[in-house]
Amino acid sequence: MNRRDFIAVMGGAATWPLTANAQMRTPTVGVLWHAGSAQEEEVYLSVMQKAFRDLGYVEGRNIELLHRFPAETPALFERFAKELAGQKLDAIIAVTARSAREVKRATNTIPTVFVVVPDPIGTGLVDNLARPRGNLTGLSLIVIDLSGKRLEFLKEAIGPLTRVGLLADLIEPAAQSFLTASQKAAAALGVSTVVQEAAIPDDIAQAFARFREDGVDAAILGPGPMLFNERARIGHLALTSKLPILVNVAEMLPHGALMSYGQDFPEFFRRAVSYVDRILKGARVEDLPVEQPTRLKLTINVKAARGLSLTIPETLLARADEVIE
């Protein structure tokens, strides 16, 4: 071997460890939540962690997850989105529409999967559901009005229903749509409504007190992260006030809500993780259409019903997708 060939071989050998290290780099995924801590997000954080494990990912071994918890604070959503965008990430999971909007502003290159978004086109996240251009894709909520069906389920569960309370989160963009649709559906069933609005958690107890004063038979909660974050407080107030409440998120039921009818949110997180898996394996965002789930889930909390001195009809229990004993 001449000197020139020897130097070429040795020069190539010097790059072997670097090449191997590059190939073995642990993929890193950022997650922008909405609540203030891992404990507050545990119900879905645990679903996400299990979904990664089920696909063969082990944190600290073959994947790193960088979680950020903005505590419903606009400035923190913006700050954390920029912080994640500045990392060498392989993908980002943006849990809510606000998370996704801030990530979109912060980066147009890191593949991003949104999880709980009611209208991806209307909110400007994508311009085409079937073939999203840019760096965002994910899962869209079913955009249909469930107000009438929720009232029907509630009426069947508790018997006579003449007056229903509506609790809306003022910060939630869909709050007015919820109120308008619910009032229209109630009028069609001959049910009057009492509206209470909550801008901050401390407004919730006052809303329940007003519901008691106005003699409502039951209450329906509108959408919004704040009401979901306060599910323990809401469940306690429902049971102590002897007020049946229907919510749109099944994960609120163990705390004292009576019923939920809506989408399967744990499944949304599992599907989001599967999208990240495909991205890590080389899939392009534009080849991952925005999913539009079609399954709705009725969940009934029989334990809460007993605390409210209610007996849920067997015919309704038979139609439930899940019953909490």
N, C-alpha and C positions, 0 to 999 in steps of 0.2 A: 504493500500500500504506500503510495507516495504521500508527501507532506500535505499536498492540497486536499487529497481525499480524506486523510486523517482529520484535518481541521474541519472539513464538512461534516463528517460523521460525528465528531465530538460536539460541534455546534448544534447539530440536530438533537443529540442526546441531552444537551443542556435545556432544551425546551420541553422534554418529555414530562417532567413533573408539573410544569405550568399548564401543559395541555390537559393532563389528567385532572389537575385541580379544577380547571375550567369546566371539564365535563362533569365533575362530581359536585359542582356548586349546588347548594341546597336552595330549592325554589322558595321565594318569599312572597307571601300574600298579605296585603293590608286589609283591614276590616274597619270600616267607619260605621259605628252603631248610632244610636240616638239617645239612649239613657246615659246615666252618669257613672256606671261601674259595671264590672263583670257580674257582680251579684244581682244587680237589677236586670241584667240581660240574660241571666242564667238559663231561663226556660228555653230560649232559642240558641244561646251560646252552646249549651250542652248538645242540642240537636246538630248544630254545625260541626262540633268536634267529633261526634260519632259518625257523621256522614263522611268526614275526611278519613277517619280510621277504617270505615267500611270499604273505602277505596284504596286502602293500603298505605295511607299517609300517617306518619307518627311524628308529632311535634318534637323538634330537637334532633330528629334523626334524618328524615328526608323531606321535611317542610318546616318553614317558620311562619307563624301567624303574628302579625303586628296589629293588635287591637287598639282602637281609639274610641273613647266614650265622651261625647260632647255635652251630655247632660241637658239636651234640648236648648242649648245656648247658641244662637246664630254665629257669634264671633268664634266659638270653638269649632263649629262645623267648618267654617272657612279656614281656621288655623290648622286643624288636623288634616283637612284635605290637602292643603299646600305641603304640610309636613310629609304626608304619605307620598305625594307626587314627587317630592325631592329625594325619596329613597330609590334604590335600584330594585324595584318590585317587578315581579313577573305578572301580577294581577292584583286587582282591588275588588273587594266586595263592598258595595254601598247599600246599606240596609233599607233606607227610606228614600223618598223622592228628594228630600232636602239634602241627604248625604250624596245622592247621585248628582244633583245639580252642582254642588260645591266641587265634587271630584271632576266633573266635566269642565268647570271653569279652571281647575288647577292643572289638568293634564289632558292632552289630546293624543297621547301615545300609549299610556299604560292600559292594557285591556281591563275593562271594568264590568262587573256583573251586578246589576241592581236586583233587589229582592222583592220589596213591597212597594210597588208604584201603581197608582190607579190609572194613569193615562200617560204612558211614555211619550206619545207623539204630542199631545196637548201641552205637556210640561217641557217640551223642547229637548228631551233626552235623545230621541232618535227620530228620523224622518220616514222610516219604513220598518214595519214590524217583521216582515218576512226576510229582509236583507238589510239589517242596520249598517249604515255607513258610519265611519268614525271608530271610536274605541269603546263604545258602550253597547251592551245588550243585557238581557236578563229576563225577568218575569213580570207580567202585567196582571194586576187584579182584574177580576171579572167585573166589567163596567155595566152592571144591570141594577135596576132598582129592586131591592129586596124588602122594602118597607111593608108592603101589603102582606107578604108571606110571613114576615116576623110577627106582625099583629095577629094574623090568623093562628099561628102557633101559640102565641101568648094567650089568646082567648081560649083556645082549646085546653091549655094547661091549667088555667086558674078558674075557668068558668066565666060568670058574668064579667064583662069588661066595659065599663061606661066612661071611665076617665083614665087616661094614660099620661104619665110624665115623660118628657123628652129632655135629656141632658146632653147639651152640646159643648164641645171644646171650642172656645172662641178662636183659638190660634189655628185650628185645623181648617185648611182651605175648603174642605168638603162639608163644613158644618152647616152652611146655609142650605145646601142641596139636601142634606139629611133632614133638616127641619121641614123644608118645603114638601119633600116627598112623603115624609111621615105624617104630616098634617093632612095632606090630600088623601092618603090611604086610610087614615083614621076617620075622616069625614065620610068616606065611602062605606065604612062599616058602622056608622052611627056612633062613633066614639069621639069624645071631646079630648082636647090635649092641653097640657100645662107645660110651658116651656121654661126651662132654667138653663142658664149659661154659666160656664166656668172658665175663667181665664187662667187661674192658678189653682194649685191643689187645695188651698184653704177655702175656695169657693164651693167645694163639693159638699161639705157638711151642711152648709147653708142651703144648698139646693135640695138636699134630702129633707131638711126641716120644712122647706116650703112645700115640698110634695106631700108631707104629712098634713100640713095645715090645709092644703087644697083637696085632701081626700082622694088622691089618685089610687087606683086599684093596683097599678104596676107601673114600671118605668122602663124605657128603652134608652140605652146609651148610644150616642153617636160615635163616629170614628175619631181617632186621634191618639198620638203617642202619650200625651199627658194622662188621659183617662186610663190607658193601659198601664202606665207606670204606677198609677194609684190604685191598682186592682185590689190590693189588700185592704186599703181604707174603704173602698167602695163596697167590697164584700161584707166587711164588718158593719157598715152603715145599713146595708140592705137587710142583714139578719136582725140587727138590733131595732130597726124601724119596722120589721115585719113587712118589708116591701119587696115583692118579686121583681127582679130586674132581668131584662134580656139584653145581651151584648153581642157584638159581632166577632169576638175572638174567644175561641173555646178555652184558651189558656187562662182566662180570667175566672173560670167557673170554680176551681178548687177553693177560691177565697170566699165564696158565698153567693155568687150570681146564680140565678136559677137556670137559665137557658142561653144558648148561643146558636145563631144560624148565620153561616158565612163560609169563608174559605178556609182551607186547611193550611194554616201558616207554617207549621213544622215541615210540611211537604215542600213549601216554597224554598225553605232553607236547604233542604236536601237537594232539590233541583239546582239551586244556585251553586252548590258545591260541585255537582256533576259538571256544570258549565266550566267552572274553574279547572277541574281535572282535564277537561278536553282542551282548554287553552294551554295548560302546562304541557300537554302532549302534542302541541303544535297547531291546534285549530285556530283559524282566523275568526275574529269577531263577526265579520260580515257573513260568515258561513253558519253562525249560530242565531237563528231567528228568535225574536222575543216570544217567549212562551205565553200562551193565554189559557190558563187552566180552566176547566169547565166543571170541576167537581165542587159541590157545596156540601157542607157538613152540619147536621143538626146534633147538638150535644145537650143532654139534660142532666142536671145535678139533683139526683133524688135525695141526697143527704141534705142539701139546702132546702129542698121541698119539705122535708120533715121538720126542719127548723122553722119553717114558715107555716107549719100546720096545713100543708097542702098534700093532696093525693093526686099524683099525675095519672091520667087515664092510661090504661094498658094499651089502648089503640095507638096513643101517641108514643109511648115508650117503644112499641114495636117498630115504629118508623124511624127512631133515632139511630144515628150512626155510632154514637157512643153514649153510654149511661154511666154517670159517676155515682157509685153507691155510698 
